Amino acid sequence: MTFHVLISDPLSEEGLKPLQEAENIEVVINPGWNEQELSDQIDSFDAILVRSQTQVTRALIEKASNLKIIGRAGVGVDNIDLEAATENGVIVVNAPNGNTNSAAEHTMAMIMALSRNIPQAYHALKQKQWDRKRFVGVELKQKTLGIVGLGRIGAEVAARAKGQRMNVIAYDPFFTEEKAEQMGVQYGTLEDVLRAGDFITVHTPLLKETKHLINKDAFDLMKDGVQIVNCARGGIIDEDALYDAIQSGKVAGAALDVFEQEPFTEHKLLTLPEVVATPHLGASTVEAQEVVAIDVSHDVLRFSQGEAVRNPVNMPSVPSEIMYKIEPYFHLAEKLGTFITDLTKEVVSEVKITYAGDLADIEIAPLTRNAVKGLLKRYLGSRINDVNALFLADRKGIEVSESKTSSKKGFTNLITIEVSGKFGTRKVAGTLLNGLGPRLVRVDEYRVDITPEGHMVVIQHRDQPGVIGRMGSTIAKHDINIATMQVDRSDIGGDAIMILTIDRHLADEALNEIESLDEIKSVTAIDL
């Protein structure tokens, strides 16, 4: 049976050869269709390959009754409705590795241009000005490059910076001193990197946690005369704060390939002579465009031949008889993973997941993926999903194991997640109760009974009279209402735990105030 593939955006001709040369595949290249024409024709295709121009919306996916796979020749999938694709059984694949070299090289080019004032000097020559004194630069040798985010691209930048004989200090939530030693770079916290860098480059995803990560407070920590580079995602750097930092002289220069709002015709940062900018060109090389097209073509080819795809970004279809049994536990597994990540707030090296009771008799691999997805999504955002969770955990050096036991331990079903790292070991357990849904029933060795939803506060304290009252008064002072409270203790007067559900997020000011109480050992805000 012929497998029909539509190419709706301009893609590298060389990159499409795997599909064009395959038997039983018909490729239609038509990047000229408008939205209506695409909607009228999409039902004829089994696959569609896009870049960023074509918007693969819910309406288009629901119109495409024969569509089985969507290929994105690139990393981001912002133009594809992943939820609609998953709901309709359509697999989405991308090419996450194709632009690594291109983006790393562009970052180094921006650092070079920034350090030697190359664009400004060229512009002056174009204006018939020969002014050598105004464009005196600095050498990279022996300067310190601070890298925020040490994934694929950040690691490539580090290697290139070392080739320029720069000192490199890096921060990443999964970065350890052992990995730093292996890479020959210095290990640091985010604050360490901000304080040490002569140049600072960011290479993190844009998440809730990383939006405006580089803000006024971050600039205040930096050296006077620091130089800033962003070839990752617009929004990681607070552009207003950057503008003010350049105006004040705190920041000597900035090189930007990405912006919070794109495209644009005017931007106040571009009025500053200290700013070097390009229009989101990090992945715009002939080689990168060819590689991403090849990668995504091979995945579509594999799928058409009934093989497993390499780079899925949404959940593959699961046989209905298995899905019927495990689907009710998806939500519980993910919430437990997210809860324990927020609880530890440190790098995890090992994850053990135990399934007890009725769960010992069913297929639990999809639940493990869901739990690991919940554990990693605070760091990786939409990049993490059920399919790639274990792969990314392995790449981050996290060992994941799963086991089953028929022992019910007082529950008909129980999922226990235990994580280990330099901090020691932490453990959470949850169950699914008929009529009540997911319940968190254990935190470390403490017994609780709470719905893992909404805004929560976990307080570890000494079991002393008056602690609950003082804590409640402190929260009330910040106009926050407590919905539920669970308390358990190891023994009278010993260690205890208190878990609250509250009506809104507990801000740092309130957290610090609670933590300052004598009996309080730690306070952690968790948003599920």
TAJO-V863367 format. One line per field, one symbol per residue. ss: DSSP state (a for helix, b for strand, c for the rest). burial: + if it has 9 or more other C-alpha atoms within 8 Angstrom, else -. A space follows every 10 residues. Layout:
ss->???
burial->???
//
This chain:
ss->ccbbbbbccc cccaaaaaaa ccccbbbbbc ccccaaaaaa aaaaccbbbb cccccbcaaa aaacccccbb bbcccccccb caaaaaaccc bbbcccccca aaaaaaaaaa aaaaaacaaa aaaaaacccc ccaaaccccc cccbbbbbcc caaaaaaaaa aaacccbbbb bcccccaaaa aaaccbbcca aaaaaaccbb bbcccccccc cccbcaaaaa accccbbbbb ccccccbcaa aaaaaaaacc bbbbbbcccc cccccccaaa acccbbbccc cccccaaaaa aaaaaaaaaa aaaacccccc cbccccccca aaaaaaaaaa aaaaaaaaaa aaaacccccb bbbbbbbaaa acccaaaaaa aaaaaaaaaa aaacccccaa aaaaacccbb bbbbbccccc ccbbbbbbbb bccbbbbbbb bbbcccbbbb bbbccbbbbb ccccbbbbbb bbccccaaaa aaaaaaaccc cbbbbbbbbc ccccbbbbbb bbcccccaaa aaaaaccccb bbbbbbbc
burial->--+++++++- ++--++++++ ----+++--+ --+----++- -++-++++++ +--+-+++-+ ++++--++++ +++++---+- ++-+++--++ ++++++-+++ ++++++++-+ +-+++++--+ +--++----- ----+----+ --++++++++ +-++++++-+ ++--++++++ ++--+----+ +---++++++ +-++++++++ +++++++--+ ++++++-++- +++-++++++ +++++++++- +++-++--++ +++++++++- ---------+ ----++---- -++----+++ ++++++++++ +++-----+- ++++++---- -++--+--++ -+++++++++ +++---++++ ++++++++++ -+-+-+++++ ++++++++-+ +--+++++++ -+++---+++ -+-++--+-- --++++++++ +----+++++ ++-----+++ +++--+-++- -+-+++++++ +++---+--- +--+++---+ ++--+++++- ---+++++++ +++-++---+ +-+++---++ +-++++-+
//
